[in-house]
Amino acid sequence: MKTVLFILLALILGGLAAFFTLREKKKCPNCESRNITKTGKKIHEEETSIAVIASPTSYHKLEYKCNNCGHLFLIKQRSLLFE
Ligand SMILES: [Zn+2]
């Protein structure tokens, strides 16, 4: 019975973690609008310090465009989780 409870708990925690990761505030740094779209441009990050600490794979940045003010900005994403 304990095993079942443990699995349930793990699923709930995993679900919550995924939920909060997805809810990660993606908004325009210029006007704070959430009305943003991906431009499709991907920039690979070569900062070895970050790569070594956080994950064996490299990070990449996705370019977003704000539909409110037209500001272009980059959001860092972990390749492992988002590809
Ligand atoms: Zn904006």
PDB file of the backbone (N, CA, C, O) and the ligand in Angstrom, with CONECT records:
HET     ZN  A 101       1
ATOM      1  N   MET A   1       0.827  -1.206   0.000  1.00  0.00           N
ATOM      2  CA  MET A   1       0.000   0.000   0.000  1.00  0.00           C
ATOM      3  C   MET A   1       0.863   1.259   0.000  1.00  0.00           C
ATOM      4  O   MET A   1       0.549   2.260  -0.643  1.00  0.00           O
ATOM      5  N   LYS A   2       1.965   1.166   0.748  1.00  0.00           N
ATOM      6  CA  LYS A   2       2.855   2.329   0.833  1.00  0.00           C
ATOM      7  C   LYS A   2       3.439   2.683  -0.534  1.00  0.00           C
ATOM      8  O   LYS A   2       3.634   3.856  -0.853  1.00  0.00           O
ATOM      9  N   THR A   3       3.714   1.656  -1.331  1.00  0.00           N
ATOM     10  CA  THR A   3       4.290   1.883  -2.650  1.00  0.00           C
ATOM     11  C   THR A   3       3.330   2.684  -3.522  1.00  0.00           C
ATOM     12  O   THR A   3       3.728   3.611  -4.228  1.00  0.00           O
ATOM     13  N   VAL A   4       2.042   2.300  -3.453  1.00  0.00           N
ATOM     14  CA  VAL A   4       1.025   2.992  -4.244  1.00  0.00           C
ATOM     15  C   VAL A   4       0.950   4.454  -3.839  1.00  0.00           C
ATOM     16  O   VAL A   4       0.889   5.341  -4.690  1.00  0.00           O
ATOM     17  N   LEU A   5       0.956   4.698  -2.541  1.00  0.00           N
ATOM     18  CA  LEU A   5       0.902   6.072  -2.037  1.00  0.00           C
ATOM     19  C   LEU A   5       2.111   6.870  -2.515  1.00  0.00           C
ATOM     20  O   LEU A   5       2.003   8.032  -2.906  1.00  0.00           O
ATOM     21  N   PHE A   6       3.260   6.209  -2.469  1.00  0.00           N
ATOM     22  CA  PHE A   6       4.493   6.882  -2.884  1.00  0.00           C
ATOM     23  C   PHE A   6       4.424   7.267  -4.353  1.00  0.00           C
ATOM     24  O   PHE A   6       4.812   8.371  -4.735  1.00  0.00           O
ATOM     25  N   ILE A   7       3.920   6.332  -5.185  1.00  0.00           N
ATOM     26  CA  ILE A   7       3.814   6.602  -6.623  1.00  0.00           C
ATOM     27  C   ILE A   7       2.841   7.754  -6.872  1.00  0.00           C
ATOM     28  O   ILE A   7       3.096   8.634  -7.694  1.00  0.00           O
ATOM     29  N   LEU A   8       1.724   7.729  -6.149  1.00  0.00           N
ATOM     30  CA  LEU A   8       0.738   8.802  -6.276  1.00  0.00           C
ATOM     31  C   LEU A   8       1.353  10.153  -5.923  1.00  0.00           C
ATOM     32  O   LEU A   8       1.181  11.141  -6.637  1.00  0.00           O
ATOM     33  N   LEU A   9       2.070  10.169  -4.811  1.00  0.00           N
ATOM     34  CA  LEU A   9       2.705  11.393  -4.351  1.00  0.00           C
ATOM     35  C   LEU A   9       3.713  11.910  -5.377  1.00  0.00           C
ATOM     36  O   LEU A   9       3.788  13.105  -5.660  1.00  0.00           O
ATOM     37  N   ALA A  10       4.492  10.963  -5.926  1.00  0.00           N
ATOM     38  CA  ALA A  10       5.493  11.324  -6.927  1.00  0.00           C
ATOM     39  C   ALA A  10       4.824  11.919  -8.160  1.00  0.00           C
ATOM     40  O   ALA A  10       5.312  12.889  -8.741  1.00  0.00           O
ATOM     41  N   LEU A  11       3.694  11.319  -8.551  1.00  0.00           N
ATOM     42  CA  LEU A  11       2.962  11.816  -9.719  1.00  0.00           C
ATOM     43  C   LEU A  11       2.437  13.224  -9.478  1.00  0.00           C
ATOM     44  O   LEU A  11       2.517  14.093 -10.346  1.00  0.00           O
ATOM     45  N   ILE A  12       1.896  13.431  -8.274  1.00  0.00           N
ATOM     46  CA  ILE A  12       1.349  14.741  -7.931  1.00  0.00           C
ATOM     47  C   ILE A  12       2.450  15.795  -7.919  1.00  0.00           C
ATOM     48  O   ILE A  12       2.290  16.885  -8.469  1.00  0.00           O
ATOM     49  N   LEU A  13       3.572  15.454  -7.282  1.00  0.00           N
ATOM     50  CA  LEU A  13       4.702  16.392  -7.213  1.00  0.00           C
ATOM     51  C   LEU A  13       5.245  16.681  -8.609  1.00  0.00           C
ATOM     52  O   LEU A  13       5.552  17.825  -8.945  1.00  0.00           O
ATOM     53  N   GLY A  14       5.357  15.622  -9.418  1.00  0.00           N
ATOM     54  CA  GLY A  14       5.833  15.785 -10.786  1.00  0.00           C
ATOM     55  C   GLY A  14       4.900  16.676 -11.586  1.00  0.00           C
ATOM     56  O   GLY A  14       5.338  17.543 -12.344  1.00  0.00           O
ATOM     57  N   GLY A  15       3.615  16.449 -11.406  1.00  0.00           N
ATOM     58  CA  GLY A  15       2.611  17.244 -12.094  1.00  0.00           C
ATOM     59  C   GLY A  15       2.696  18.707 -11.701  1.00  0.00           C
ATOM     60  O   GLY A  15       2.625  19.601 -12.544  1.00  0.00           O
ATOM     61  N   LEU A  16       2.850  18.931 -10.402  1.00  0.00           N
ATOM     62  CA  LEU A  16       2.961  20.306  -9.902  1.00  0.00           C
ATOM     63  C   LEU A  16       4.194  20.992 -10.466  1.00  0.00           C
ATOM     64  O   LEU A  16       4.144  22.153 -10.872  1.00  0.00           O
ATOM     65  N   ALA A  17       5.310  20.254 -10.487  1.00  0.00           N
ATOM     66  CA  ALA A  17       6.567  20.810 -10.998  1.00  0.00           C
ATOM     67  C   ALA A  17       6.406  21.201 -12.461  1.00  0.00           C
ATOM     68  O   ALA A  17       6.831  22.277 -12.882  1.00  0.00           O
ATOM     69  N   ALA A  18       5.779  20.303 -13.236  1.00  0.00           N
ATOM     70  CA  ALA A  18       5.552  20.572 -14.652  1.00  0.00           C
ATOM     71  C   ALA A  18       4.639  21.776 -14.813  1.00  0.00           C
ATOM     72  O   ALA A  18       4.851  22.626 -15.678  1.00  0.00           O
ATOM     73  N   PHE A  19       3.615  21.833 -13.962  1.00  0.00           N
ATOM     74  CA  PHE A  19       2.657  22.928 -14.012  1.00  0.00           C
ATOM     75  C   PHE A  19       3.355  24.259 -13.790  1.00  0.00           C
ATOM     76  O   PHE A  19       3.123  25.219 -14.525  1.00  0.00           O
ATOM     77  N   PHE A  20       4.209  24.316 -12.775  1.00  0.00           N
ATOM     78  CA  PHE A  20       4.883  25.572 -12.465  1.00  0.00           C
ATOM     79  C   PHE A  20       5.935  25.925 -13.505  1.00  0.00           C
ATOM     80  O   PHE A  20       6.194  27.102 -13.757  1.00  0.00           O
ATOM     81  N   THR A  21       6.548  24.896 -14.114  1.00  0.00           N
ATOM     82  CA  THR A  21       7.522  25.157 -15.163  1.00  0.00           C
ATOM     83  C   THR A  21       6.828  25.785 -16.364  1.00  0.00           C
ATOM     84  O   THR A  21       7.322  26.745 -16.957  1.00  0.00           O
ATOM     85  N   LEU A  22       5.671  25.222 -16.711  1.00  0.00           N
ATOM     86  CA  LEU A  22       4.938  25.734 -17.865  1.00  0.00           C
ATOM     87  C   LEU A  22       4.390  27.129 -17.594  1.00  0.00           C
ATOM     88  O   LEU A  22       4.276  27.957 -18.499  1.00  0.00           O
ATOM     89  N   ARG A  23       4.049  27.374 -16.321  1.00  0.00           N
ATOM     90  CA  ARG A  23       3.492  28.674 -15.959  1.00  0.00           C
ATOM     91  C   ARG A  23       4.574  29.745 -15.824  1.00  0.00           C
ATOM     92  O   ARG A  23       4.274  30.918 -15.603  1.00  0.00           O
ATOM     93  N   GLU A  24       5.814  29.336 -15.958  1.00  0.00           N
ATOM     94  CA  GLU A  24       6.931  30.262 -15.830  1.00  0.00           C
ATOM     95  C   GLU A  24       6.644  31.534 -16.616  1.00  0.00           C
ATOM     96  O   GLU A  24       6.370  31.497 -17.816  1.00  0.00           O
ATOM     97  N   LYS A  25       6.712  32.629 -15.931  1.00  0.00           N
ATOM     98  CA  LYS A  25       6.293  33.895 -16.517  1.00  0.00           C
ATOM     99  C   LYS A  25       7.037  34.233 -17.800  1.00  0.00           C
ATOM    100  O   LYS A  25       8.193  34.655 -17.789  1.00  0.00           O
ATOM    101  N   LYS A  26       6.340  34.033 -18.889  1.00  0.00           N
ATOM    102  CA  LYS A  26       6.874  34.449 -20.174  1.00  0.00           C
ATOM    103  C   LYS A  26       6.189  35.752 -20.509  1.00  0.00           C
ATOM    104  O   LYS A  26       5.040  35.774 -20.950  1.00  0.00           O
ATOM    105  N   LYS A  27       6.904  36.829 -20.297  1.00  0.00           N
ATOM    106  CA  LYS A  27       6.310  38.111 -20.631  1.00  0.00           C
ATOM    107  C   LYS A  27       7.355  39.067 -21.153  1.00  0.00           C
ATOM    108  O   LYS A  27       8.555  38.861 -20.971  1.00  0.00           O
ATOM    109  N   CYS A  28       6.895  40.093 -21.791  1.00  0.00           N
ATOM    110  CA  CYS A  28       7.780  41.087 -22.375  1.00  0.00           C
ATOM    111  C   CYS A  28       8.528  41.836 -21.277  1.00  0.00           C
ATOM    112  O   CYS A  28       7.901  42.379 -20.367  1.00  0.00           O
ATOM    113  N   PRO A  29       9.863  41.875 -21.349  1.00  0.00           N
ATOM    114  CA  PRO A  29      10.631  42.593 -20.330  1.00  0.00           C
ATOM    115  C   PRO A  29      10.487  44.110 -20.459  1.00  0.00           C
ATOM    116  O   PRO A  29      10.865  44.865 -19.564  1.00  0.00           O
ATOM    117  N   ASN A  30       9.949  44.523 -21.565  1.00  0.00           N
ATOM    118  CA  ASN A  30       9.820  45.960 -21.812  1.00  0.00           C
ATOM    119  C   ASN A  30       8.502  46.516 -21.279  1.00  0.00           C
ATOM    120  O   ASN A  30       8.494  47.542 -20.599  1.00  0.00           O
ATOM    121  N   CYS A  31       7.386  45.844 -21.582  1.00  0.00           N
ATOM    122  CA  CYS A  31       6.087  46.380 -21.169  1.00  0.00           C
ATOM    123  C   CYS A  31       5.306  45.388 -20.310  1.00  0.00           C
ATOM    124  O   CYS A  31       4.168  45.659 -19.928  1.00  0.00           O
ATOM    125  N   GLU A  32       5.920  44.228 -20.001  1.00  0.00           N
ATOM    126  CA  GLU A  32       5.318  43.214 -19.141  1.00  0.00           C
ATOM    127  C   GLU A  32       4.062  42.572 -19.726  1.00  0.00           C
ATOM    128  O   GLU A  32       3.308  41.919 -19.005  1.00  0.00           O
ATOM    129  N   SER A  33       3.838  42.749 -21.007  1.00  0.00           N
ATOM    130  CA  SER A  33       2.691  42.125 -21.649  1.00  0.00           C
ATOM    131  C   SER A  33       2.953  40.639 -21.854  1.00  0.00           C
ATOM    132  O   SER A  33       4.080  40.235 -22.138  1.00  0.00           O
ATOM    133  N   ARG A  34       1.907  39.826 -21.709  1.00  0.00           N
ATOM    134  CA  ARG A  34       2.042  38.394 -21.960  1.00  0.00           C
ATOM    135  C   ARG A  34       1.654  38.048 -23.389  1.00  0.00           C
ATOM    136  O   ARG A  34       1.658  36.879 -23.775  1.00  0.00           O
ATOM    137  N   ASN A  35       1.327  39.045 -24.157  1.00  0.00           N
ATOM    138  CA  ASN A  35       0.934  38.847 -25.546  1.00  0.00           C
ATOM    139  C   ASN A  35       2.184  38.741 -26.412  1.00  0.00           C
ATOM    140  O   ASN A  35       2.538  39.665 -27.144  1.00  0.00           O
ATOM    141  N   ILE A  36       2.854  37.567 -26.304  1.00  0.00           N
ATOM    142  CA  ILE A  36       4.111  37.390 -27.030  1.00  0.00           C
ATOM    143  C   ILE A  36       4.043  36.146 -27.907  1.00  0.00           C
ATOM    144  O   ILE A  36       3.318  35.199 -27.606  1.00  0.00           O
ATOM    145  N   THR A  37       4.792  36.161 -28.975  1.00  0.00           N
ATOM    146  CA  THR A  37       4.848  34.991 -29.855  1.00  0.00           C
ATOM    147  C   THR A  37       6.294  34.660 -30.184  1.00  0.00           C
ATOM    148  O   THR A  37       7.155  35.538 -30.239  1.00  0.00           O
ATOM    149  N   LYS A  38       6.542  33.361 -30.402  1.00  0.00           N
ATOM    150  CA  LYS A  38       7.865  32.902 -30.795  1.00  0.00           C
ATOM    151  C   LYS A  38       8.140  33.341 -32.219  1.00  0.00           C
ATOM    152  O   LYS A  38       7.264  33.259 -33.080  1.00  0.00           O
ATOM    153  N   THR A  39       9.343  33.801 -32.466  1.00  0.00           N
ATOM    154  CA  THR A  39       9.705  34.133 -33.839  1.00  0.00           C
ATOM    155  C   THR A  39      10.259  32.914 -34.550  1.00  0.00           C
ATOM    156  O   THR A  39      10.392  32.911 -35.774  1.00  0.00           O
ATOM    157  N   GLY A  40      10.585  31.872 -33.785  1.00  0.00           N
ATOM    158  CA  GLY A  40      11.117  30.648 -34.382  1.00  0.00           C
ATOM    159  C   GLY A  40      12.629  30.619 -34.397  1.00  0.00           C
ATOM    160  O   GLY A  40      13.233  29.609 -34.758  1.00  0.00           O
ATOM    161  N   LYS A  41      13.240  31.720 -34.009  1.00  0.00           N
ATOM    162  CA  LYS A  41      14.695  31.819 -33.986  1.00  0.00           C
ATOM    163  C   LYS A  41      15.232  31.192 -32.708  1.00  0.00           C
ATOM    164  O   LYS A  41      14.736  31.457 -31.613  1.00  0.00           O
ATOM    165  N   LYS A  42      16.249  30.360 -32.865  1.00  0.00           N
ATOM    166  CA  LYS A  42      16.819  29.680 -31.709  1.00  0.00           C
ATOM    167  C   LYS A  42      18.307  29.984 -31.623  1.00  0.00           C
ATOM    168  O   LYS A  42      19.040  29.862 -32.604  1.00  0.00           O
ATOM    169  N   ILE A  43      18.735  30.380 -30.440  1.00  0.00           N
ATOM    170  CA  ILE A  43      20.149  30.713 -30.260  1.00  0.00           C
ATOM    171  C   ILE A  43      20.746  29.796 -29.206  1.00  0.00           C
ATOM    172  O   ILE A  43      20.265  29.735 -28.075  1.00  0.00           O
ATOM    173  N   HIS A  44      21.787  29.093 -29.584  1.00  0.00           N
ATOM    174  CA  HIS A  44      22.396  28.168 -28.631  1.00  0.00           C
ATOM    175  C   HIS A  44      23.356  28.875 -27.700  1.00  0.00           C
ATOM    176  O   HIS A  44      24.175  29.699 -28.109  1.00  0.00           O
ATOM    177  N   GLU A  45      23.227  28.529 -26.456  1.00  0.00           N
ATOM    178  CA  GLU A  45      24.037  29.137 -25.404  1.00  0.00           C
ATOM    179  C   GLU A  45      25.280  28.301 -25.173  1.00  0.00           C
ATOM    180  O   GLU A  45      25.195  27.080 -25.047  1.00  0.00           O
ATOM    181  N   GLU A  46      26.401  28.928 -25.118  1.00  0.00           N
ATOM    182  CA  GLU A  46      27.642  28.173 -24.936  1.00  0.00           C
ATOM    183  C   GLU A  46      28.302  28.457 -23.588  1.00  0.00           C
ATOM    184  O   GLU A  46      29.488  28.185 -23.400  1.00  0.00           O
ATOM    185  N   GLU A  47      27.539  28.996 -22.667  1.00  0.00           N
ATOM    186  CA  GLU A  47      28.085  29.272 -21.341  1.00  0.00           C
ATOM    187  C   GLU A  47      28.315  27.950 -20.617  1.00  0.00           C
ATOM    188  O   GLU A  47      27.373  27.331 -20.122  1.00  0.00           O
ATOM    189  N   THR A  48      29.552  27.533 -20.562  1.00  0.00           N
ATOM    190  CA  THR A  48      29.854  26.232 -19.968  1.00  0.00           C
ATOM    191  C   THR A  48      29.546  26.209 -18.475  1.00  0.00           C
ATOM    192  O   THR A  48      29.169  25.164 -17.944  1.00  0.00           O
ATOM    193  N   SER A  49      29.698  27.325 -17.797  1.00  0.00           N
ATOM    194  CA  SER A  49      29.445  27.357 -16.353  1.00  0.00           C
ATOM    195  C   SER A  49      28.011  26.951 -16.045  1.00  0.00           C
ATOM    196  O   SER A  49      27.772  26.151 -15.141  1.00  0.00           O
ATOM    197  N   ILE A  50      27.064  27.494 -16.784  1.00  0.00           N
ATOM    198  CA  ILE A  50      25.652  27.177 -16.567  1.00  0.00           C
ATOM    199  C   ILE A  50      25.385  25.730 -16.967  1.00  0.00           C
ATOM    200  O   ILE A  50      24.692  24.999 -16.258  1.00  0.00           O
ATOM    201  N   ALA A  51      25.933  25.327 -18.098  1.00  0.00           N
ATOM    202  CA  ALA A  51      25.695  23.978 -18.611  1.00  0.00           C
ATOM    203  C   ALA A  51      26.186  22.929 -17.624  1.00  0.00           C
ATOM    204  O   ALA A  51      25.533  21.907 -17.416  1.00  0.00           O
ATOM    205  N   VAL A  52      27.328  23.185 -17.024  1.00  0.00           N
ATOM    206  CA  VAL A  52      27.912  22.208 -16.108  1.00  0.00           C
ATOM    207  C   VAL A  52      27.090  22.084 -14.834  1.00  0.00           C
ATOM    208  O   VAL A  52      26.843  20.979 -14.351  1.00  0.00           O
ATOM    209  N   ILE A  53      26.670  23.219 -14.291  1.00  0.00           N
ATOM    210  CA  ILE A  53      25.933  23.189 -13.026  1.00  0.00           C
ATOM    211  C   ILE A  53      24.533  22.596 -13.206  1.00  0.00           C
ATOM    212  O   ILE A  53      24.128  21.722 -12.439  1.00  0.00           O
ATOM    213  N   ALA A  54      23.809  23.057 -14.194  1.00  0.00           N
ATOM    214  CA  ALA A  54      22.390  22.739 -14.274  1.00  0.00           C
ATOM    215  C   ALA A  54      22.077  21.491 -15.086  1.00  0.00           C
ATOM    216  O   ALA A  54      21.144  20.766 -14.742  1.00  0.00           O
ATOM    217  N   SER A  55      22.802  21.220 -16.123  1.00  0.00           N
ATOM    218  CA  SER A  55      22.453  20.079 -16.963  1.00  0.00           C
ATOM    219  C   SER A  55      23.605  19.734 -17.894  1.00  0.00           C
ATOM    220  O   SER A  55      24.422  20.592 -18.228  1.00  0.00           O
ATOM    221  N   PRO A  56      23.667  18.485 -18.307  1.00  0.00           N
ATOM    222  CA  PRO A  56      24.752  18.081 -19.209  1.00  0.00           C
ATOM    223  C   PRO A  56      24.573  18.633 -20.617  1.00  0.00           C
ATOM    224  O   PRO A  56      25.537  18.733 -21.376  1.00  0.00           O
ATOM    225  N   THR A  57      23.362  18.984 -20.960  1.00  0.00           N
ATOM    226  CA  THR A  57      23.123  19.539 -22.287  1.00  0.00           C
ATOM    227  C   THR A  57      23.236  21.057 -22.236  1.00  0.00           C
ATOM    228  O   THR A  57      23.200  21.658 -21.162  1.00  0.00           O
ATOM    229  N   SER A  58      23.369  21.647 -23.366  1.00  0.00           N
ATOM    230  CA  SER A  58      23.498  23.095 -23.412  1.00  0.00           C
ATOM    231  C   SER A  58      22.118  23.745 -23.361  1.00  0.00           C
ATOM    232  O   SER A  58      21.093  23.119 -23.631  1.00  0.00           O
ATOM    233  N   TYR A  59      22.137  24.987 -23.016  1.00  0.00           N
ATOM    234  CA  TYR A  59      20.900  25.758 -23.015  1.00  0.00           C
ATOM    235  C   TYR A  59      20.732  26.381 -24.385  1.00  0.00           C
ATOM    236  O   TYR A  59      21.692  26.562 -25.134  1.00  0.00           O
ATOM    237  N   HIS A  60      19.507  26.698 -24.687  1.00  0.00           N
ATOM    238  CA  HIS A  60      19.321  27.537 -25.859  1.00  0.00           C
ATOM    239  C   HIS A  60      18.315  28.624 -25.537  1.00  0.00           C
ATOM    240  O   HIS A  60      17.513  28.507 -24.610  1.00  0.00           O
ATOM    241  N   LYS A  61      18.377  29.661 -26.313  1.00  0.00           N
ATOM    242  CA  LYS A  61      17.452  30.766 -26.110  1.00  0.00           C
ATOM    243  C   LYS A  61      16.505  30.832 -27.287  1.00  0.00           C
ATOM    244  O   LYS A  61      16.902  30.645 -28.437  1.00  0.00           O
ATOM    245  N   LEU A  62      15.266  31.096 -26.990  1.00  0.00           N
ATOM    246  CA  LEU A  62      14.285  31.269 -28.051  1.00  0.00           C
ATOM    247  C   LEU A  62      13.953  32.754 -28.156  1.00  0.00           C
ATOM    248  O   LEU A  62      13.789  33.450 -27.154  1.00  0.00           O
ATOM    249  N   GLU A  63      13.862  33.205 -29.378  1.00  0.00           N
ATOM    250  CA  GLU A  63      13.527  34.605 -29.578  1.00  0.00           C
ATOM    251  C   GLU A  63      12.007  34.774 -29.586  1.00  0.00           C
ATOM    252  O   GLU A  63      11.289  34.036 -30.260  1.00  0.00           O
ATOM    253  N   TYR A  64      11.546  35.737 -28.840  1.00  0.00           N
ATOM    254  CA  TYR A  64      10.122  36.056 -28.782  1.00  0.00           C
ATOM    255  C   TYR A  64       9.919  37.494 -29.219  1.00  0.00           C
ATOM    256  O   TYR A  64      10.805  38.340 -29.098  1.00  0.00           O
ATOM    257  N   LYS A  65       8.729  37.739 -29.727  1.00  0.00           N
ATOM    258  CA  LYS A  65       8.383  39.099 -30.107  1.00  0.00           C
ATOM    259  C   LYS A  65       7.131  39.506 -29.345  1.00  0.00           C
ATOM    260  O   LYS A  65       6.159  38.754 -29.278  1.00  0.00           O
ATOM    261  N   CYS A  66       7.166  40.682 -28.784  1.00  0.00           N
ATOM    262  CA  CYS A  66       6.014  41.209 -28.064  1.00  0.00           C
ATOM    263  C   CYS A  66       5.039  41.801 -29.070  1.00  0.00           C
ATOM    264  O   CYS A  66       5.412  42.637 -29.894  1.00  0.00           O
ATOM    265  N   ASN A  67       3.782  41.360 -28.995  1.00  0.00           N
ATOM    266  CA  ASN A  67       2.773  41.873 -29.919  1.00  0.00           C
ATOM    267  C   ASN A  67       2.224  43.215 -29.456  1.00  0.00           C
ATOM    268  O   ASN A  67       1.494  43.889 -30.182  1.00  0.00           O
ATOM    269  N   ASN A  68       2.583  43.584 -28.253  1.00  0.00           N
ATOM    270  CA  ASN A  68       2.084  44.828 -27.685  1.00  0.00           C
ATOM    271  C   ASN A  68       2.964  46.015 -28.068  1.00  0.00           C
ATOM    272  O   ASN A  68       2.471  47.045 -28.528  1.00  0.00           O
ATOM    273  N   CYS A  69       4.277  45.857 -27.874  1.00  0.00           N
ATOM    274  CA  CYS A  69       5.184  46.975 -28.155  1.00  0.00           C
ATOM    275  C   CYS A  69       6.205  46.658 -29.237  1.00  0.00           C
ATOM    276  O   CYS A  69       6.980  47.528 -29.633  1.00  0.00           O
ATOM    277  N   GLY A  70       6.213  45.405 -29.722  1.00  0.00           N
ATOM    278  CA  GLY A  70       7.112  45.038 -30.804  1.00  0.00           C
ATOM    279  C   GLY A  70       8.530  44.743 -30.358  1.00  0.00           C
ATOM    280  O   GLY A  70       9.425  44.585 -31.188  1.00  0.00           O
ATOM    281  N   HIS A  71       8.738  44.667 -29.062  1.00  0.00           N
ATOM    282  CA  HIS A  71      10.063  44.415 -28.510  1.00  0.00           C
ATOM    283  C   HIS A  71      10.487  42.964 -28.784  1.00  0.00           C
ATOM    284  O   HIS A  71       9.697  42.036 -28.615  1.00  0.00           O
ATOM    285  N   LEU A  72      11.745  42.785 -29.207  1.00  0.00           N
ATOM    286  CA  LEU A  72      12.293  41.442 -29.418  1.00  0.00           C
ATOM    287  C   LEU A  72      13.148  41.078 -28.213  1.00  0.00           C
ATOM    288  O   LEU A  72      13.968  41.878 -27.762  1.00  0.00           O
ATOM    289  N   PHE A  73      12.957  39.873 -27.693  1.00  0.00           N
ATOM    290  CA  PHE A  73      13.761  39.460 -26.547  1.00  0.00           C
ATOM    291  C   PHE A  73      13.964  37.955 -26.563  1.00  0.00           C
ATOM    292  O   PHE A  73      13.299  37.230 -27.304  1.00  0.00           O
ATOM    293  N   LEU A  74      14.897  37.497 -25.732  1.00  0.00           N
ATOM    294  CA  LEU A  74      15.244  36.084 -25.691  1.00  0.00           C
ATOM    295  C   LEU A  74      14.828  35.470 -24.369  1.00  0.00           C
ATOM    296  O   LEU A  74      14.967  36.088 -23.313  1.00  0.00           O
ATOM    297  N   ILE A  75      14.318  34.250 -24.434  1.00  0.00           N
ATOM    298  CA  ILE A  75      14.004  33.518 -23.211  1.00  0.00           C
ATOM    299  C   ILE A  75      14.836  32.253 -23.212  1.00  0.00           C
ATOM    300  O   ILE A  75      14.851  31.490 -24.178  1.00  0.00           O
ATOM    301  N   LYS A  76      15.521  32.052 -22.110  1.00  0.00           N
ATOM    302  CA  LYS A  76      16.414  30.911 -21.985  1.00  0.00           C
ATOM    303  C   LYS A  76      15.609  29.651 -21.674  1.00  0.00           C
ATOM    304  O   LYS A  76      14.737  29.666 -20.805  1.00  0.00           O
ATOM    305  N   GLN A  77      15.899  28.582 -22.370  1.00  0.00           N
ATOM    306  CA  GLN A  77      15.204  27.332 -22.105  1.00  0.00           C
ATOM    307  C   GLN A  77      16.188  26.184 -22.067  1.00  0.00           C
ATOM    308  O   GLN A  77      17.222  26.206 -22.734  1.00  0.00           O
ATOM    309  N   ARG A  78      15.852  25.190 -21.284  1.00  0.00           N
ATOM    310  CA  ARG A  78      16.687  24.004 -21.183  1.00  0.00           C
ATOM    311  C   ARG A  78      16.319  23.062 -22.314  1.00  0.00           C
ATOM    312  O   ARG A  78      15.161  22.662 -22.436  1.00  0.00           O
ATOM    313  N   SER A  79      17.279  22.706 -23.134  1.00  0.00           N
ATOM    314  CA  SER A  79      16.999  21.865 -24.300  1.00  0.00           C
ATOM    315  C   SER A  79      16.335  20.555 -23.892  1.00  0.00           C
ATOM    316  O   SER A  79      15.442  20.052 -24.574  1.00  0.00           O
ATOM    317  N   LEU A  80      16.788  20.016 -22.772  1.00  0.00           N
ATOM    318  CA  LEU A  80      16.332  18.720 -22.295  1.00  0.00           C
ATOM    319  C   LEU A  80      14.817  18.680 -22.083  1.00  0.00           C
ATOM    320  O   LEU A  80      14.166  17.688 -22.412  1.00  0.00           O
ATOM    321  N   LEU A  81      14.265  19.758 -21.535  1.00  0.00           N
ATOM    322  CA  LEU A  81      12.852  19.766 -21.180  1.00  0.00           C
ATOM    323  C   LEU A  81      11.940  20.213 -22.301  1.00  0.00           C
ATOM    324  O   LEU A  81      10.779  19.808 -22.355  1.00  0.00           O
ATOM    325  N   PHE A  82      12.442  21.030 -23.184  1.00  0.00           N
ATOM    326  CA  PHE A  82      11.529  21.676 -24.120  1.00  0.00           C
ATOM    327  C   PHE A  82      11.672  21.227 -25.558  1.00  0.00           C
ATOM    328  O   PHE A  82      11.081  21.836 -26.450  1.00  0.00           O
ATOM    329  N   GLU A  83      12.439  20.181 -25.810  1.00  0.00           N
ATOM    330  CA  GLU A  83      12.554  19.757 -27.196  1.00  0.00           C
ATOM    331  C   GLU A  83      11.952  18.404 -27.473  1.00  0.00           C
ATOM    332  O   GLU A  83      11.986  17.935 -28.611  1.00  0.00           O
TER     333      GLU A  83
HETATM  334 ZN    ZN A 101       6.249  44.627 -24.907  1.00  0.00          ZN2+
END
